Amino acid sequence: MIGAPALLVAVIAMSALASPIADYSERLDRLWDFDAPGASEGRFRAERARHPDGSREALEASTQIARALGLQRKFADADRVLNRVETSLDRAPARVRVRYLLERGRLRNSSGDRAAAAPLFEAALAAAGGDALPNAGYYRIDALHMLGIAAPPEAALAWNLKALDEAEKATDARSRAWRASLLNNLGWTMHDRGDHARALAYWQRALALREAAGDVERARIARWTVARGLRSLGRLDEAETIQRALASELDAVGAPDGYVFEEIAEIAVARGDARAAQPWAAKAYALLNKDADLRANAPARLARLARLADLHQ
């Protein structure tokens, strides 16, 4: 989805890269399709079945089964998978502990318990200090980035900036690939603080990285976010031009996006034109009301769309 929340935009940083596979963790990560967690779960279960119980590979694959379950909001099932991993942590490489803690924390965060999530991400960061396997820096940045999401607002900015600093100093492509997602998150942190100009600057940097990487899908997400920043700055014509272009592109490939429609509606509202907003809000609601995460975490947002669409009149 174009306008996915920061956490869902951030987790897609684990995209497959063209570089040679240096470690099992990277090969495992290439099995992910974050837009299809159910299918991803099936691939991770098949991968888990290839390895003996208690092996590093079986345990690490299990952490990703748990993550896939969490993205399907099957939190109790995910915790049961991680409970089984936990019994073998003392005999496993540090990488398994890092990934176990990351996924336990993500489960707490996704279920709405940020207070419980943050200490788990701090523990993952500490565990990463003992990880001597390839890609260790990548998972350390993952822990920092999750702290930037789950930590209290007064601490989130510092964690995000530290994560970005490490990604920019990294010499491996996987760790450097975090930069665009981290810039996106920093933009949302600034936006939430009311500093819309700095938010836009971060988002423009993220867009430049997505475009330089030739990542069409994620560049669309970044364009949506830039347009969102422009709306907050009152630059409505520029924002609408971007959103309408996105709507046309996505329609052409048969992938209409409710978040794009929502933004076009909100731009009309910002102009004081409720009539123009109505059809876009109706199209947005029809798509976004199917999103279980949005229904669980942003009911007020959906209710606003319903009002703008006159669905409850």
Protein Blocks (a to p, Z undefined) as FASTA:
>chain_A
ZZlcfklmmmmmmpccfbdcfbfklmmmmmpcfklmmlmmmmmmmmmmmpcehiaklmmm
mmmmmmmmmmnopaklmmmmmmmmmmmmmmpcfklmmmmmmmmmmmmmmnopaklmmmmm
mmmmmmmmmpcbghklmmmmmmmmmmmmmmcfklmmmmmmmmmmmmmmpmbfklmmmmmm
mmmmmmmmmmmnopamlmmmmmmmmmmmmmmnopaklmmmmmmmmmmmmmmnopamlmmm
mmmmmmmmmmmnopacfklmmmmmmmmmmnopaklmmmmmmmmmmmmmmpmklmmmmmml
mmmmmmmnommZZ
